Amino acid sequence: DLSTALPESRKRAYDVHPLVEQILDADTSQELHTRWAPNIVTALGRFGGRTVGVVANNPLRLGGCLDSASAEKASRFVRMCDAFGVPLIVVVDVPGYLPGVGQEWDGVVRRGAKLLHAFGECVVPRVTLVTRKTYGGAYIAMNSRSLGATRVLAWPGAEVAVMGAVAAVRILHRRRLAEVAPDIRPQVEAELAAEHERIAGGVDKAVEIGVVDEVVSPASTRSAIATAIHDAVQQDGVRRGRHGNIPL
């Protein structure tokens, strides 16, 4: 039951593996590169009897952030699936790129660009599912509409934004918050965040501006993904990318 796949608290981390296994046909998930960059999961499996690849952020590790290693891991997997004509399902719950000087020295911009290139050049059907949130540049990199996703689905209450509401109000209302007593600051932040979310419009606004195609319930997720892949195959067939798999 996908409706129980996420914890009740939106702030609580969770292991994405059970969710991936529930999306795929029973007992067909085979993860690749398990110990490399565990903050992103790459797996092959069956979906409706068809071989598919899955890329999924794992909030249990590094909060699901993209970093240089996970971007490289995912880009290699996407290129492999594209080269062999394997459709992709991308499960997104990402707070952004992992910040820090260490990541800069590790080439996060250069290596992160590989994921943008991999999805941008991909020709196989690829469906994105936003389960909880997708923020900032990581939103673009995780098979967004602007990178040519076949279809972008989102669960009710999912956030598609530059940053989270609390982080946004700490910037937009920093002077006002600085004048508030420390003991009531969390309450004021929560009120401002709720107002910010109301103005931003949530996932309905994302549908309106075209970055999300459809809001689907967890119960209807598999059928929505199946329809998107079936329609893409009926229209264009399952093409293969005319490239090998560069050793990233």
CORJOPE-V817820 format. One line per field, one symbol per residue. psi: psi as a letter, one per 20 degrees, with the letter a starting at -180 (. if undefined). burial: b if it has 24 or more other C-alpha atoms within 12 Angstrom, else e. A space follows every 10 residues. Layout:
psi->???
burial->???
//
This chain:
psi->ohijhqqhpi ipqqpighgg hhgrqpkipo qqlgipmiip ppqqaqokiq prqpppqnih pkjjqpaggh ggghhggghg gghjkoqqpo opnpiaqprq hghghjlhgg hhhhgggghh ipiqpoppoo ggqoqbhhgg hmlrhijkqg qoqqqpiqpo rhrqgghghh ghkhgghhiq qhhjghgggg ghgghghghh ibhhhhggij iphqpqqhhj gghggggggg hgghgianrq pmranpn.
burial->eeeebbeeee eebbbbbebb bbbbeeeebb beeeeebbbb bbbbbbbeee bbbbbbbbbb bbbbbbbbbb bbbbbbbbbb bbbbbbbbbb bbbbbbbbee eeeeeeebbe bbbbbbbbbb bbbbbbbbbb bbbbbbbbbb bbbbbebbbb bbbbbbbbbb bbbbbbebbb eeeeeebeee eeeeeeebbe ebbeebbeee ebbbebbeee bbbbbbbbee bbebbbebbb ebeeeeebee beeeeeeb
//
